[in-house]
């Protein structure tokens, strides 16, 4: 029996409570490994360079460098890395900005339980199909 691949995930949010919750969700699922955490966009970019995650889960509203700026930089330095924006902003304008910045998916924090793992699996399965 072949083991399922372990996808490395970087979780980025300026609120430790949210980071811990997202990490807990993925730790409970098979096929995922939390390879790192960051509290702002600049740290996220540095971690992507070091850790080479398959997926970055990225908040928009953060200090130092916001999630949209970080998404654009991550897309530039690691184009194969999938990016999910995880935010409290349920707005089409923000979704459009996230897509323009290079995000692959957009999940509102109030819908974490229903959508986050499903979106992650979808994006990472696309990656393995390439």
Residue, then its C-alpha position, 0 to 999 in steps of 0.5 A: x500500500x502506497x502512503x499518500x503524499x505529505x503536502x507541506x503547509x505554511x500558515x500565515x496570520x498575525x493572530x496566534x489563535x488563528x494560526x493554532x486553529x488552522x494548524x490543528x485542522x490540518x494536523x487532524x487530516x492525513x496527507x498534510x504537514x505544517x512545515x512552518x508559521x509566520x505572523x506577517x507577510x515579510x516572514x511568510x516570504x522568508x519562510x517560503x524561500x527556506x521551507x519550500x511549502x506546497x501551500x501557503x495559507x495567508x491572511x490579508x490584514x497583517x503588519x509589516x507586509x500585508x497578505x496581498x503583497x506577500x501573495x504577489x511576492x510568493x507568486x514571483x519567487x515560488x510560482x508552483x506554490x499554491x496560495x489560499x487567502x484566508x480572511x475575514x473580508x467577505x467582499x468581491x473586491x477583496x476576492x478580485x484583489x487576491x486573485x490579481x495578487x496571485x492567490x489560487x483560492x479565497x476562504x472566509x474565516x467564518x467558513x473555515x470548517x466547510x471550505x479550507x481543507x477541501x480547497x487545500x486538497x483540490x489545489x494540491x491534487x491539481x499540483x500532483x496532476x501536472 
